[in-house]
Amino acid sequence: MVFQYDMALGAAIAGMYIFMIVWFIINILILIWVYKDAKERDMSPILWVIVVFFCGICGLIIYLIVRK
């Protein structure tokens, strides 16, 4: 019985790690896209990457509203 709980706990922890890795990769891809898009639109790419990095999804929404 204890072995089953250990397996379930291990699977849950592995799932959390996979979720964190996927979330990290998605955030990196969003930051790269914001940088390239801001650069193409003659906006400050570094500023917008910092805003999106620290504000997350809210920063991305602000960028999408404000961009030229």
Secondary structure, 3 states (H helix, E strand, C coil): CHHHHHHHHHHHHHHHHHHHHHHHHHHHHHHHHHHHHHHHCCCCHHHHHHHHHHHCHHHHHHHHHHCC
